Amino acid sequence: TRAQIFPLLNWYFHVIPAPLPFRMKWRGFIRITRADLYEFEFKGRDGFTMDIDGRRVLSIPEAGSTRGEIHLTQGDH
């Protein structure tokens, strides 16, 4: 198993990786060292959703930007 850390996902495709429309999906976890309220932000040219522990944190149906907050306890989510 290979692990990668992405502190920032910032990808732009010069060559489209698949026929349009296509979807990309990342799965993984976030390690929280201190329980607190965390803010996430998305800016993009297409729709986006982000769920943590089965809760929708971000959702935008088309190009634009959005922010969402979630209280996370210490540990992996």
Salt bridges, closest charged atoms under 4 A:
ASP36 OD2 - ARG34 NH1 3.07
GLU39 OE1 - ARG67 NH1 3.61
GLU41 OE2 - LYS43 NZ 3.75
GLU41 OE2 - ARG67 NE 3.69
ASP51 OD1 - ARG56 NE 2.42
ASP53 OD2 - HIS77 ND1 2.52
ASP76 OD1 - ARG31 NE 2.80
